[in-house]
Amino acid sequence: MYPQLGGFLQDAFQQGILSISHRSEAFMTMAGEAIQLMKEKLEIPQDYTVMFVNSATESWEILPQSLLTGESLHVYSGSFGEKWYQYAHHIRPEAKAVVLEIDQELKPEELPVGEQTQMLCITQNETSNATQVRPEILQKLRSQYPNVLIAVDVTSSLAGIYLPIEAADYWYASVQKCFGLPAGLGIVICSPKAIARMKEIGEKGRYNSLSNIWENIQKTQTHITPNVLGIYLLKRVMEMVPSIRETDKRVKEQASYWYKELAGLKQFELLVQNEAVRSDTVIGVKGSKEDIATIKTKAKAHGILLGAGYGGLKESTFRIANFPALEAYELEQLHEFLKAY
Ligand SMILES: *Cc1c(COP(=O)(O)O)cnc(C)c1O
């Protein structure tokens, strides 16, 4: 969390934000400001639509439900990409998967994209195994397959690194990662092409049909009573943060610093060998079960919580969340700990 959140929470309480109706003018103004600030700070094109949902997980389902009538092609190397594929497959059995090795770079020209492929689904930052699909590759996908819609999971990278939003059609994230905010709010960003496709398909009737979410956001309202506090805090954080280009630079410098430092630890290895696919916002380290348990226990005694591994990598890795909200003193603390290890 950003340390400024304490003050923002106090402000929310004192200004009566916690009691406003989500159909009120006050809410519409606040939500509109949050969206506008996000567009400015994150370089989201003005003709894209920003919408509020409950989580990234919900966005996994909204996509096959409202934007597909047939095949989606999911390309992934880790657990989050796999879960997305499974939820999509449950709704649209035509969903297909291309599973990459952890160190394997996505090659746009090698994908089995065909006439029937309606959507390419990419997990840009795979939080579970600390890999990423570099933004340049998303741009290549766009030029290679101009007629296929592209959906991108940026749950653990949006607001952390610069992303070429114009290169894809359906982006989503949760705010508890790079936004430095408490959990309980998801963001979906759609291109004009995605909205046109939504209208063409005309799926309706569910509370979270994309058309219902979209119709409400036209009035700067939401389809459900939303996390009003979360939207308020998002607005305050977006006011406070610098441009995404600046954050991108800082996060990447910090990442290369951690990779260098961690590569020097004797008992451990970087989880991702191929530099081209290493994440900037999630740093993964692997070792024996015993060594991983030991470093986590020792770090804890120093007041540092090293992130556990995820899924099948739970015991054989630890992860560092290299998120923008980390402060200099926290980085220094970890640096001192690793130096002495
Ligand atoms: C955290 C995460 C999710 C799930 O986010 P929720 O807020 O729990 O829905 C999905 N995808 C990726 C890549 C994640 O890191």
Ligand as a Chemical Component Dictionary entry (heavy atoms), coordinates in Angstrom:
data_LIG
# 
_chem_comp.id                   LIG 
_chem_comp.type                 NON-POLYMER 
_chem_comp.pdbx_formal_charge   0 
_chem_comp.three_letter_code    LIG 
# 
loop_
_chem_comp_atom.comp_id 
_chem_comp_atom.atom_id 
_chem_comp_atom.alt_atom_id 
_chem_comp_atom.type_symbol 
_chem_comp_atom.charge 
_chem_comp_atom.model_Cartn_x 
_chem_comp_atom.model_Cartn_y 
_chem_comp_atom.model_Cartn_z 
_chem_comp_atom.pdbx_ordinal 
LIG C1 C1 C 0 -3.587 -11.594 -8.937  1  
LIG C2 C2 C 0 -3.825 -12.017 -10.325 2  
LIG C3 C3 C 0 -5.108 -12.376 -10.794 3  
LIG C4 C4 C 0 -6.299 -12.479 -9.893  4  
LIG O1 O1 O 0 -6.624 -11.255 -9.310  5  
LIG P1 P1 P 0 -7.923 -11.169 -8.359  6  
LIG O2 O2 O 0 -7.909 -9.781  -7.849  7  
LIG O3 O3 O 0 -7.711 -12.184 -7.265  8  
LIG O4 O4 O 0 -9.105 -11.510 -9.171  9  
LIG C5 C5 C 0 -5.236 -12.676 -12.133 10 
LIG N1 N1 N 0 -4.205 -12.634 -12.978 11 
LIG C6 C6 C 0 -2.968 -12.316 -12.561 12 
LIG C7 C7 C 0 -1.852 -12.271 -13.550 13 
LIG C8 C8 C 0 -2.736 -11.991 -11.224 14 
LIG O5 O5 O 0 -1.512 -11.640 -10.821 15 
# 
loop_
_chem_comp_bond.comp_id 
_chem_comp_bond.atom_id_1 
_chem_comp_bond.atom_id_2 
_chem_comp_bond.value_order 
_chem_comp_bond.pdbx_ordinal 
LIG C1 C2 SING 1  
LIG C2 C3 SING 2  
LIG C2 C8 DOUB 3  
LIG C3 C4 SING 4  
LIG C3 C5 DOUB 5  
LIG C4 O1 SING 6  
LIG O1 P1 SING 7  
LIG P1 O2 DOUB 8  
LIG P1 O3 SING 9  
LIG P1 O4 SING 10 
LIG C5 N1 SING 11 
LIG N1 C6 DOUB 12 
LIG C6 C7 SING 13 
LIG C6 C8 SING 14 
LIG C8 O5 SING 15 
# 
